[in-house]
Amino acid sequence: MSGFLRIHWAIAPQTPPRPLINCNRCGTVKAYCSSGKFRVNANGKRIDVWLIYRCIDCDNSWNFGIFERCNRRDIEPALLQALESNDPALARRHAFDVVALRNRIGRVEEFPDVAVHKCRLGGIRETATALELQLRLEMSTSLRLDRLLASELGISRSRLQALDERRLLIVVADSANALRKPIRQGMTIRIDLAGEVDQDDIISAAGGE
């Protein structure tokens, strides 16, 4: 492939995962969503910190442990201040920690919706016949690579699969069937568009304008 147009995609998941919890008010398993609020409880030198979740139906609360019986001296003052002031960015980071949620509660509902900010890094638009897409994730997401590319490039998943089978689409240094797996931090995708009748439309959709 030649005539690469390199484009950076910054991908931000939009909806935090929701733990599925047996709600003692509703009497059944319900999804809980983050309130964006921390609860900080100090007992002498020991501190407990939780992120508060609420049942989507009855508003019953559930506490997701961040620190448990932690010595105050082990928490940086700036971090403690952020927790006590309900810093939105910090609350968002913990709300998207699906691994920690699964370890704590087991069942978690995930959402694939993302926002994508596109920025050209290099290459000449007028002579470009191929794309190099560099993916950076703000947070992990369950969105599959083929669904992301189909949505953002305006082409079907079956066509992406055909390009992959013809080796015109390459996921650099990744495992087989990468198109069918969730996107990961640092992925690089190269797509040879030479000879494709809608080459210009795809390049424009990728952020090449």
Disulfide bonds with the S-S distance in Angstrom:
none
